[in-house]
Amino acid sequence: MKTALTIAGSDSSGGAGIQADIKSMSANGVYAMSAITALTAQNTIGVQAISEVSPEFLAQQIDSVFTDIRPDAVKIGMVSSIGLIKVISEKLKEYKAENIVVDPVMVATSGAKLISEDAIETLKEELFPLATLLTPNIPEAEILSGITIVSGEGLMAAAKIIHEKYGCAVLCKGGHKVNDANDLLYANGTPVWFHGKRIDNRNTHGTGCTLSSAIAANLAKGYDLNTSVKRAKDYISGALAAMLDLGAGSGPMNHMFDLNSEFAK
């Protein structure tokens, strides 16, 4: 069985972060492992508290995984401190990790910055050069490219800038601001649009975590990047269409909507 490691924060309500990553990877047919960067007290309404782990403890978690069950892919989610970012970079280089998907979590749905400017610069310097794929949403793509995105053409321009600047593939997620469920993959100098079905579901908590983890799972299984993105988008469309409705706020998806589905092949 192929394996994947998620390095991210924990979501106590199970809709995003480590919990969403593990569900997504499992539903996509790989054995999921984790290295937790922070604990959160969190639900569908908001984040009530955060307790970050030490860089030393994060390093021990990563060592424990790589020295016993080597992951075939690695997904990196929210990492908010410079020390943790540097530890992740050092360990991925040490173990020559492959198929690294970085979800550069910088901006909340509300528009609030989730990471300091110094940490953003460290992300760019330490993790982006190791990445197989970056998966920014529009606000994050604007930060990374330095341009404002208001159209599909703007999304393509931003993706090209990010791709050329950091030397890795980039999947810019369109979202409601540009073109609903359509995302743009820019790899090897070539743009490819992935058209998704617009699903009227307010429960979208953890969609970014889920998508990046599904991509990592498919890369772990040996699918090429284009196929991995397509399969991941089909999976998340199915999870949204299952219309799970939990919590008073933006609730989680049903990651396990079809345990014996084609996505686990």
WOHUQUI-V456669 format. One record per pair of residues at least 4 apart in sequence whose ideal C-beta (glycine too) atoms are under 6 Angstrom apart, sorted by the first residue. I is the first residue (numbers start at 1). J is the second residue. Records with the same first field share a line. If there is no record, write none. Layout:
I = J, J
This chain:
1 = 31
2 = 30, 72, 220, 221
3 = 30, 31, 69, 71, 72
4 = 25, 30, 32, 71, 73, 216, 217, 220
5 = 33, 65, 71, 74
6 = 18, 21, 34, 75
7 = 35, 76, 88
8 = 17, 18, 77, 78
9 = 17, 37, 38, 40, 78
10 = 17, 18, 36, 39, 40
11 = 15, 16, 17, 19, 42
12 = 41, 42
13 = 42, 43
14 = 19
15 = 205, 206, 252
16 = 20, 205, 206, 209
18 = 34, 36
20 = 24, 206, 209, 210
21 = 209, 213
22 = 32
23 = 255
24 = 210, 213, 214, 255
25 = 30, 32, 213, 217
26 = 32
27 = 255, 256
28 = 214, 217, 263
29 = 264
30 = 217, 220
33 = 65
35 = 61, 62
37 = 79, 84
38 = 50, 52
39 = 51
40 = 47, 50
41 = 48, 49
42 = 47
44 = 247, 249, 250, 251
45 = 248, 249
53 = 57, 58
55 = 83, 84, 87
58 = 84, 87
59 = 87
62 = 91
63 = 67
66 = 70, 95
72 = 220
73 = 99, 216, 219, 220
74 = 97, 100
75 = 101, 212, 213, 216
76 = 102
77 = 103, 105, 209
78 = 105
79 = 84, 85
80 = 115, 119
82 = 119, 122
85 = 122, 123, 126
86 = 126
89 = 126, 127
92 = 97, 130
99 = 132, 219
100 = 130, 131, 132
101 = 133, 212, 215, 216
102 = 127, 131, 134
103 = 135, 208, 212
104 = 134, 136, 140
106 = 114, 115, 140, 143
107 = 139, 140
108 = 112, 114
115 = 119, 120
122 = 126
123 = 127
124 = 128
128 = 166
131 = 168
133 = 169
134 = 170
135 = 171, 212
136 = 140, 141, 144
137 = 173, 175
138 = 149, 175, 177
141 = 145, 158, 172
142 = 149
144 = 162
145 = 158, 161, 162
147 = 158
149 = 154, 155, 158
150 = 154
152 = 178, 179
155 = 172, 178, 184
156 = 184, 191
159 = 170, 172, 184, 186
160 = 186
161 = 165
162 = 170
163 = 170, 186
169 = 187, 225
170 = 186
171 = 183, 185
172 = 184
173 = 183
174 = 178, 179, 182, 183
180 = 198
181 = 196, 198
182 = 193, 195
183 = 194
184 = 191, 193
185 = 192, 229
186 = 191
187 = 225
194 = 229, 233
196 = 233, 237
197 = 237
199 = 240, 241
201 = 240
203 = 250, 251
205 = 250, 252
206 = 210, 252
210 = 236
211 = 232, 236
214 = 232, 235
215 = 228, 229, 232
218 = 223, 228, 231
219 = 228
223 = 227, 228
235 = 263
238 = 257
239 = 253, 254, 255, 257
240 = 253
242 = 254, 257
244 = 253, 254
245 = 251
246 = 251
247 = 251
